[in-house]
Amino acid sequence: MLDTPPDGAFDRVTALASQLLNVPIAITSLVDTDRIWFKSHHGLDVEKIDREPGLCASAILNNVPYILNDASLDPRSLANPLVAGENGFRFYAGIPLNTHDNHNLGVLCVIDYKPRTITEEELDILRSLAQIVMD
């Protein structure tokens, strides 16, 4: 999957995630040993970043949603250049893309430039979309 061409199905999922959760950015990422590669990205014109500052690298460490309601105030992300730098990300919600043998490959995430909360209904939508990605 790494470095494969864009795929309309993945692009539709990220566009739908952005629309349904009313956020400007949605990404389907794959976390490699030294980089985070975006299989699909909506609202952000970047195809990959180094693994080190990546929020997705933190999100794959557990099998639960990774939520930052205000990343500028959250101790897990205060020094992150994606938060403190020119991007200024504030909200991040990611669902790990988990395989049948319990390995997290990446994340379906939504991002906003302003702080916000996510409802349980929105999390359910994100979980469903993540399952579609894995299917």
C-alpha beads as a LAMMPS data file, in Angstrom:
LAMMPS data file: protein, C-alpha beads

135 atoms
134 bonds

1 atom types
1 bond types

-500.0 500.0 xlo xhi
-500.0 500.0 ylo yhi
-500.0 500.0 zlo zhi

Masses

1 110.0

Atoms # bond

1 1 1 0.000 0.000 0.000
2 1 1 2.865 2.438 0.653
3 1 1 3.589 4.769 -2.249
4 1 1 0.705 3.484 -4.358
5 1 1 -1.166 5.937 -6.589
6 1 1 -4.254 7.786 -5.339
7 1 1 -7.371 5.673 -5.068
8 1 1 -10.857 7.077 -5.562
9 1 1 -12.377 4.872 -2.855
10 1 1 -9.976 6.158 -0.185
11 1 1 -10.418 9.720 -1.427
12 1 1 -14.201 9.410 -1.122
13 1 1 -13.874 8.142 2.466
14 1 1 -11.684 11.071 3.540
15 1 1 -13.938 13.576 1.751
16 1 1 -16.955 12.026 3.469
17 1 1 -15.231 12.130 6.871
18 1 1 -14.498 15.825 6.374
19 1 1 -18.049 16.558 5.315
20 1 1 -19.841 14.494 7.962
21 1 1 -17.700 15.765 10.838
22 1 1 -17.551 19.317 9.487
23 1 1 -13.754 19.613 9.588
24 1 1 -11.403 21.018 6.953
25 1 1 -8.960 18.077 6.924
26 1 1 -9.333 14.298 6.817
27 1 1 -6.506 11.826 6.215
28 1 1 -6.057 8.107 5.744
29 1 1 -2.473 7.507 6.861
30 1 1 -0.107 4.567 6.912
31 1 1 2.610 4.736 9.559
32 1 1 5.977 3.385 8.422
33 1 1 9.187 3.083 10.424
34 1 1 10.428 6.557 9.496
35 1 1 7.480 8.354 7.904
36 1 1 3.734 8.762 7.839
37 1 1 2.427 8.409 4.324
38 1 1 -1.006 9.717 3.402
39 1 1 -2.865 7.238 1.231
40 1 1 -5.569 9.852 0.993
41 1 1 -5.685 13.453 2.151
42 1 1 -8.576 15.881 1.945
43 1 1 -7.988 19.560 2.688
44 1 1 -4.214 19.254 3.059
45 1 1 -1.789 19.201 0.157
46 1 1 0.866 16.976 1.717
47 1 1 1.614 13.358 0.843
48 1 1 3.889 12.413 3.749
49 1 1 5.618 13.680 6.864
50 1 1 8.380 12.351 9.066
51 1 1 7.145 9.927 11.682
52 1 1 8.592 11.938 14.556
53 1 1 6.202 14.906 14.661
54 1 1 3.254 12.900 13.383
55 1 1 0.115 12.735 15.486
56 1 1 -0.807 9.516 13.665
57 1 1 2.319 7.825 15.065
58 1 1 0.943 8.436 18.554
59 1 1 -2.565 7.377 17.554
60 1 1 -1.485 3.856 16.492
61 1 1 -0.007 3.024 19.900
62 1 1 -3.387 1.907 21.254
63 1 1 -6.615 0.477 19.889
64 1 1 -8.778 3.353 21.065
65 1 1 -9.629 6.688 19.453
66 1 1 -6.875 9.270 19.857
67 1 1 -8.543 12.595 20.626
68 1 1 -6.990 16.027 21.097
69 1 1 -9.773 18.551 21.707
70 1 1 -7.261 21.406 21.914
71 1 1 -3.808 20.213 20.943
72 1 1 -2.266 23.533 22.037
73 1 1 -3.250 22.703 25.635
74 1 1 -2.778 18.930 25.620
75 1 1 0.518 17.731 27.189
76 1 1 0.767 14.989 24.537
77 1 1 1.091 17.540 21.745
78 1 1 2.326 20.861 23.172
79 1 1 5.744 20.641 21.524
80 1 1 4.525 19.026 18.314
81 1 1 5.537 21.209 15.345
82 1 1 2.228 20.449 13.604
83 1 1 0.517 22.118 16.564
84 1 1 3.035 24.766 17.616
85 1 1 4.276 25.531 14.087
86 1 1 2.755 27.172 11.041
87 1 1 0.050 24.513 10.584
88 1 1 -1.480 25.348 13.947
89 1 1 -3.582 22.201 14.247
90 1 1 -5.846 22.336 17.304
91 1 1 -8.276 19.430 17.005
92 1 1 -7.331 15.867 16.073
93 1 1 -9.443 12.725 16.227
94 1 1 -8.038 9.489 14.874
95 1 1 -9.202 5.893 14.710
96 1 1 -6.427 3.310 14.343
97 1 1 -6.669 1.153 11.218
98 1 1 -6.476 -2.231 12.875
99 1 1 -5.901 -5.514 11.033
100 1 1 -7.603 -8.816 11.835
101 1 1 -4.402 -9.895 13.638
102 1 1 -4.506 -6.742 15.826
103 1 1 -1.794 -4.658 14.137
104 1 1 -2.352 -0.912 13.710
105 1 1 -1.246 0.088 10.201
106 1 1 -2.257 3.715 10.293
107 1 1 -5.105 6.040 11.133
108 1 1 -8.230 7.573 9.687
109 1 1 -8.204 11.026 11.234
110 1 1 -9.936 14.368 11.077
111 1 1 -8.217 17.649 11.902
112 1 1 -9.343 21.212 12.523
113 1 1 -7.510 24.499 12.996
114 1 1 -9.713 25.378 15.939
115 1 1 -10.392 23.524 19.194
116 1 1 -13.553 21.458 19.364
117 1 1 -15.055 18.383 20.936
118 1 1 -16.239 15.242 19.216
119 1 1 -19.540 13.613 20.035
120 1 1 -20.051 9.894 20.470
121 1 1 -22.146 9.932 17.288
122 1 1 -19.256 11.532 15.371
123 1 1 -16.858 8.945 16.790
124 1 1 -19.197 6.201 15.606
125 1 1 -19.157 7.724 12.111
126 1 1 -15.348 7.857 12.161
127 1 1 -15.162 4.246 13.394
128 1 1 -17.483 3.109 10.594
129 1 1 -15.459 4.955 7.986
130 1 1 -12.240 3.435 9.373
131 1 1 -13.785 -0.017 9.025
132 1 1 -14.663 0.754 5.408
133 1 1 -11.014 1.677 4.817
134 1 1 -9.917 -1.636 6.305
135 1 1 -12.495 -3.581 4.300

Bonds

1 1 1 2
2 1 2 3
3 1 3 4
4 1 4 5
5 1 5 6
6 1 6 7
7 1 7 8
8 1 8 9
9 1 9 10
10 1 10 11
11 1 11 12
12 1 12 13
13 1 13 14
14 1 14 15
15 1 15 16
16 1 16 17
17 1 17 18
18 1 18 19
19 1 19 20
20 1 20 21
21 1 21 22
22 1 22 23
23 1 23 24
24 1 24 25
25 1 25 26
26 1 26 27
27 1 27 28
28 1 28 29
29 1 29 30
30 1 30 31
31 1 31 32
32 1 32 33
33 1 33 34
34 1 34 35
35 1 35 36
36 1 36 37
37 1 37 38
38 1 38 39
39 1 39 40
40 1 40 41
41 1 41 42
42 1 42 43
43 1 43 44
44 1 44 45
45 1 45 46
46 1 46 47
47 1 47 48
48 1 48 49
49 1 49 50
50 1 50 51
51 1 51 52
52 1 52 53
53 1 53 54
54 1 54 55
55 1 55 56
56 1 56 57
57 1 57 58
58 1 58 59
59 1 59 60
60 1 60 61
61 1 61 62
62 1 62 63
63 1 63 64
64 1 64 65
65 1 65 66
66 1 66 67
67 1 67 68
68 1 68 69
69 1 69 70
70 1 70 71
71 1 71 72
72 1 72 73
73 1 73 74
74 1 74 75
75 1 75 76
76 1 76 77
77 1 77 78
78 1 78 79
79 1 79 80
80 1 80 81
81 1 81 82
82 1 82 83
83 1 83 84
84 1 84 85
85 1 85 86
86 1 86 87
87 1 87 88
88 1 88 89
89 1 89 90
90 1 90 91
91 1 91 92
92 1 92 93
93 1 93 94
94 1 94 95
95 1 95 96
96 1 96 97
97 1 97 98
98 1 98 99
99 1 99 100
100 1 100 101
101 1 101 102
102 1 102 103
103 1 103 104
104 1 104 105
105 1 105 106
106 1 106 107
107 1 107 108
108 1 108 109
109 1 109 110
110 1 110 111
111 1 111 112
112 1 112 113
113 1 113 114
114 1 114 115
115 1 115 116
116 1 116 117
117 1 117 118
118 1 118 119
119 1 119 120
120 1 120 121
121 1 121 122
122 1 122 123
123 1 123 124
124 1 124 125
125 1 125 126
126 1 126 127
127 1 127 128
128 1 128 129
129 1 129 130
130 1 130 131
131 1 131 132
132 1 132 133
133 1 133 134
134 1 134 135
